[in-house]
Amino acid sequence: MTVHTSLPRRAAAELIGTAGLLVVVIGSGLKAAELSTDTGVALIANSFVSAIGLGLIITLFGPLSGAHLNPVVTLTSWWTRRTGGEGVGGREVPVYVAAQTAGAIGGAFLAEAMFGRTPGAFATQALDGGHLLVGEVIATAGLVLVIQGLGHIGRARLIPAAVAAYIAAAIWFTSSGSFANPAGTIGRSFSDSFTGIAPGSLPGFVAAQLFGGIVGLALAAFLYGSGAKSGTSRAGRGSRGAEPGPGATAVPAALPAPGPGDGASPDRDAYRTVG
């Protein structure tokens, strides 16, 4: 299925998709804490539901905006374009990031209201310590490497399932719980719950996530080189001629982002509905 969308519609998709992700993450955390006092059981439920929800959201919104849902993913897509690949243009980056951040905050408010809590209460769970920041660097670097790596080896179709599986695992194997998303981290500071993070912990976490994005890009470049495998993540190229669209994504960042020229999702063929 091919979907042609304008930048405002793509921004709306990023806003709604990120809001949905925060509803899933915070809502499942609230429900888990409500049903069990065992932190381990609550974390199992939260990670499982978060992974399923993330995979579904990426699959649904990928053909519209690329379903970045994450400023780090958007920035790595922009960098990929600057280094000769396909990705979002510079004018799209602030639009995407603003939409993602607004969506994350809105999703947190909605989740809180859905469970009968007062929306807007700041989280009190302080997540301080250098070991937690190391965890966020590793979590974010791994996320970027998964996305970039699949693009390089021509397996872009696997990104929704792979990203969902990676996040589910990273929630458990990282000390920080794998926030790995600056917008999502800001949104979660508006929920004083199992999944929240105190506003005072935001600067360190966001900085670690941005650094992790750089590490992930460096690892992908070292392992795979600077170019993506042709004919795979650039699957849509055949129908549009020899050259890619101006904003196409050769190495998709949590799904490809559309170019500003034709308003089409550049790797739409890679996420075409099967059947």
C-alpha positions, -999 to +999 in steps of 0.1 A: +000+000+000+014+034-010+005+064+010+013+100-002+014+125+027+023+161+031+047+173+058+018+184+081+002+150+078+036+133+085+040+156+116+005+146+127+014+109+123+045+114+144+025+132+171-002+106+172+022+077+170+044+090+198+013+098+219+001+062+213+035+049+224+034+068+256-001+056+263+010+021+259+042+024+280+027+044+309-007+027+307+007-008+309+029+003+337+000+017+357-021-014+350+008-038+360+014-019+392-024-020+399-026-058+395+007-069+412+029-056+439+058-077+425+081-054+406+094-082+385+060-093+374+051-056+366+082-052+345+075-084+326+040-071+317+052-036+309+080-048+286+058-073+268+030-048+262+054-020+253+071-042+227+038-053+211+025-017+210+057-003+196+057-029+168+021-022+159+026+016+159+057+014+137+038-009+112+008+014+111+025+048+109+056+037+090+041+042+055+029+077+066+059+094+083+085+067+088+073+062+124+104+076+139+087+084+172+121+094+186+143+125+180+174+103+180+160+082+152+151+114+133+185+129+137+203+097+126+181+096+095+191+132+088+227+124+092+224+094+069+212+118+042+240+142+048+265+114+044+252+104+010+223+081+019+186+087+020+169+103+050+149+133+062+158+168+051+169+195+075+136+214+074+118+182+085+139+175+116+125+203+139+090+196+127+094+159+136+111+165+169+084+191+180+056+167+170+072+138+189+078+158+220+043+172+220+029+137+213+048+122+242+036+148+267+000+144+254+002+107+256+014+109+292-015+132+301-040+108+284-026+077+301-029+094+335-064+106+328-074+071+316-065+056+349-083+082+370-052+101+380-046+138+378-027+146+346+003+168+348+019+156+380+056+154+377+074+121+384+093+118+417+114+088+407+149+101+405+172+081+382+206+093+390+240+078+388+267+073+361+258+036+357+223+045+346+237+070+320+259+042+307+228+021+304+211+047+283+241+051+260+241+014+254+203+012+250+202+040+224+234+029+206+219-006+202+186+008+189+204+029+163+226+000+153+196-023+149+179+002+126+209+012+106+222-024+104+190-038+090+190-010+064+225-017+054+219-054+049+187-049+030+163-062+057+142-030+062+110-051+063+122-066+096+125-032+114+091-031+132+096-066+147+133-061+153+129-027+171+101-041+192+121-071+202+152-050+209+133-026+232+117-055+251+151-070+257+168-037+265+143-029+292+157-059+310+194-059+301+202-022+307+206-006+341+184+023+331+154+004+318+161+015+282+142+048+278+163+054+246+141+082+234+144+119+244+108+127+236+095+097+254+117+105+284+103+140+286+068+126+283+074+101+311+085+129+335+048+139+335+038+106+351+045+099+388+043+062+383+062+029+378+075+042+344+082+078+353+114+097+356+119+129+377+124+161+357+158+166+375+170+134+358+161+145+323+193+164+313+216+135+320+193+109+303+187+130+272+224+138+268+232+101+272+206+092+246+220+117+221+256+104+227+243+069+223+228+078+189+263+090+178+279+058+191+253+037+172+260+056+140+297+052+144+293+014+150+271+010+119+296+029+098+325+009+111+307-025+106+288-018+074+304+011+057+288+044+047+264+031+020+232+011+023+227-020+003+210-010-030+177-025-042+165-033-007+161-003+016+158+017-016+131-007-028+109+021-040+135+034-064+125+012-093+091+029-097+106+063-095+136+061-118+173+058-112+177+085-086+159+085-052+135+112-041+150+142-024+141+131+011+142+093+008+158+071+034+183+045+023+191+035+059+157+039+076+156+052+112+128+032+128+113+032+094+120+054+065+110+090+063+094+106+033+111+133+012+099+168+010+097+168-028+069+144-035+054+139-001+057+101-004+072+077+021+105+068+005+108+032+016+071+025+013+077-006-008+098-020+020+067-018+043+041-027+017+012-047+032+016-084+025-014-102+010 
